[in-house]
């Protein structure tokens, strides 16, 4: 019976409780993505960028404005007041003006490209933030799932010890075992009970942290399903969202150079107005009219600022290139290191698994002898302690393996 129970615990590694809900990793990831204010912020920034494009389009359309400027400069009988030759006694102007800036299509496309690149950068940052959030939630889920695995195993072992305690108490009363041996076993069982309580607290704390990360307002703890995390193939680094930002930065610098060039080209704008403007000095009722013209601006000299702006863009490009090269080398080193850790952890899990099987056999033998009074309680306790240590070590390394896979899968987008 003892061997079958321990073997079942080793194979299943999960607790089945009727009526208690079991939640999966996908649920927490979905909740985190839906509740994240940062991802919503990125979505709003993309929408704001679309409005910016409309603003640029509207700013180069004819601009219509209305204005009214009216002054009166009175002259007193004694001759005090503004010179009438200058002030004309006052002026009254009310006109509607139209202004249209002339701009080439390529210049306009460059300004639109600025908005498009900003939007692409925001979308790419959103994807990276999604990966960060998924990684954090998955890591916390794995940690909490590991707590549950240890809690489940130790809970069932504690129940087993309680049943064995009844048997040992009966054998001690029959003088098969000494009172001190029984008390030693009882202390071990009480110690396991304290450990069980500590594991329950740890599980609830980590489960609360998981809910907190996902924006779930709930203090209750549920059973967690197996994460079922599989190692995924990674895309070529040049096609990943982590590398794409460097490409977007390069396009932004190139576009900024074009905008500098366009800013030094001649500019022209058309204007026209119509309305009423008069000093009422002579036949003011006839002073309705219109005017129109063209304004041309040609940059001649500004202290070589264009060259200075080119220098700033060249410096920014070198900075971008340095970050890109450093990221590429770090990425390769990190992936290689994580794969090495994963292989070492999987090898260690195989060795620990063998140790668990040996410990189970030893417990089985001692359990049979214990029932007949032919085994020492101290030997049984040592065997049980060794089994618990090996099983907990196996659980910890399985959790470590899942955490490493989670770190590698982070780069799969």
Rosetta blueprint (number, residue, H / E / L):
1 X L
2 X H
3 X H
4 X H
5 X H
6 X H
7 X H
8 X H
9 X H
10 X H
11 X H
12 X H
13 X L
14 X L
15 X L
16 X L
17 X L
18 X L
19 X L
20 X L
21 X L
22 X E
23 X E
24 X L
25 X H
26 X H
27 X H
28 X H
29 X H
30 X H
31 X H
32 X H
33 X H
34 X H
35 X H
36 X L
37 X H
38 X H
39 X H
40 X H
41 X H
42 X H
43 X H
44 X H
45 X H
46 X H
47 X H
48 X H
49 X H
50 X H
51 X H
52 X H
53 X H
54 X H
55 X H
56 X H
57 X H
58 X H
59 X H
60 X L
61 X L
62 X L
63 X E
64 X E
65 X E
66 X E
67 X E
68 X E
69 X E
70 X E
71 X E
72 X E
73 X L
74 X L
75 X L
76 X L
77 X L
78 X L
79 X L
80 X L
81 X L
82 X L
83 X L
84 X H
85 X H
86 X H
87 X H
88 X L
89 X L
90 X E
91 X E
92 X E
93 X E
94 X E
95 X E
96 X E
97 X E
98 X E
99 X E
100 X E
101 X E
102 X E
103 X L
104 X L
105 X H
106 X H
107 X H
108 X H
109 X H
110 X H
111 X H
112 X H
113 X H
114 X H
115 X H
116 X H
117 X H
118 X H
119 X H
120 X H
121 X H
122 X H
123 X H
124 X H
125 X H
126 X H
127 X H
128 X H
129 X H
130 X H
131 X H
132 X H
133 X H
134 X H
135 X H
136 X H
137 X H
138 X H
139 X H
140 X H
141 X H
142 X H
143 X H
144 X H
145 X H
146 X H
147 X H
148 X H
149 X H
150 X H
151 X H
152 X H
153 X H
154 X H
155 X H
156 X H
157 X H
158 X H
159 X H
160 X H
161 X H
162 X H
163 X H
164 X H
165 X H
166 X H
167 X H
168 X H
169 X H
170 X H
171 X H
172 X H
173 X H
174 X L
175 X L
176 X L
177 X L
178 X L
179 X H
180 X H
181 X H
182 X H
183 X H
184 X H
185 X H
186 X H
187 X H
188 X H
189 X H
190 X H
191 X H
192 X H
193 X H
194 X H
195 X H
196 X H
197 X H
198 X H
199 X H
200 X H
201 X H
202 X H
203 X H
204 X H
205 X H
206 X H
207 X H
208 X H
209 X H
210 X H
211 X H
212 X H
213 X H
214 X H
215 X L
216 X L
217 X L
218 X L
219 X L
220 X L
221 X L
222 X L
223 X E
224 X E
225 X L
226 X L
227 X L
228 X L
229 X L
230 X L
231 X L
232 X L
233 X L
234 X L
235 X L
236 X L
237 X H
238 X H
239 X H
240 X L
241 X H
242 X H
243 X H
244 X H
245 X H
246 X H
247 X H
248 X H
249 X H
250 X H
251 X H
252 X H
253 X H
254 X H
255 X H
256 X H
257 X H
258 X H
259 X H
260 X H
261 X H
262 X H
263 X H
264 X L
265 X L
266 X L
267 X E
268 X E
269 X E
270 X E
271 X E
272 X E
273 X E
274 X E
275 X E
276 X E
277 X E
278 X E
279 X L
280 X L
281 X L
282 X L
283 X L
284 X H
285 X H
286 X H
287 X L
288 X E
289 X E
290 X E
291 X E
292 X E
293 X E
294 X E
295 X E
296 X E
297 X E
298 X L
299 X L
300 X L
301 X L
302 X L
303 X L
304 X L
305 X H
306 X H
307 X H
308 X H
309 X H
310 X H
311 X H
312 X H
313 X H
314 X H
315 X H
316 X H
317 X H
318 X H
319 X H
320 X H
321 X H
322 X H
323 X H
324 X H
325 X H
326 X H
327 X H
328 X H
329 X H
330 X H
331 X H
332 X H
333 X H
334 X H
335 X H
336 X H
337 X H
338 X H
339 X H
340 X H
341 X H
342 X H
343 X H
344 X H
345 X H
346 X H
347 X H
348 X H
349 X H
350 X H
351 X H
352 X H
353 X H
354 X H
355 X H
356 X H
357 X H
358 X H
359 X H
360 X H
361 X H
362 X H
363 X H
364 X H
365 X H
366 X H
367 X H
368 X H
369 X H
370 X H
371 X H
372 X H
373 X L
374 X L
375 X L
376 X L
377 X H
378 X H
379 X H
380 X H
381 X H
382 X H
383 X H
384 X H
385 X H
386 X H
387 X H
388 X H
389 X H
390 X H
391 X H
392 X H
393 X H
394 X H
395 X H
396 X H
397 X H
398 X H
399 X H
400 X H
401 X H
402 X H
403 X H
404 X H
405 X H
406 X H
407 X H
408 X H
409 X H
410 X L
411 X L
412 X L
413 X L
